[in-house]
C-alpha cells in the first residue's frame, strides 16, 4: 500500500512540475484534473459529468473578439517589409 501512495505522490509531483506556471490559487482545479486522469472508474460517464460540472461552475467567459484580438508586440505589429 505504501508503494502505491509513493507512486501517486511521485506522479502528482511530475504532473504539477509539468504545469509549473499555474497560479497556486487554482490548485484545486489541477488536483481535480489529476484525480480525473488517475481515477480508474468503471463508469466513464462519471468522469464526464464531473469534468462538465466543474467547467460549468467557472464563471469566466472568453469572448470571440478577445480571443482573436491582436496582442501588442506580436509579429503582426512589426514594421512592414
C-alpha positions, 0 to 999 in steps of 0.5 A: 500500500505504501508503494502505491501512495509513493507512486501517486505522490511521485506522479502528482509531483511530475504532473504539477512540475509539468504545469509549473506556471499555474497560479497556486490559487487554482490548485484545486482545479489541477488536483481535480484534473489529476484525480480525473486522469488517475481515477480508474472508474468503471463508469466513464460517464462519471468522469464526464459529468464531473469534468462538465460540472466543474467547467460549468461552475467557472464563471469566466467567459472568453469572448470571440473578439478577445480571443482573436484580438491582436496582442501588442508586440506580436509579429503582426505589429512589426514594421512592414517589409 
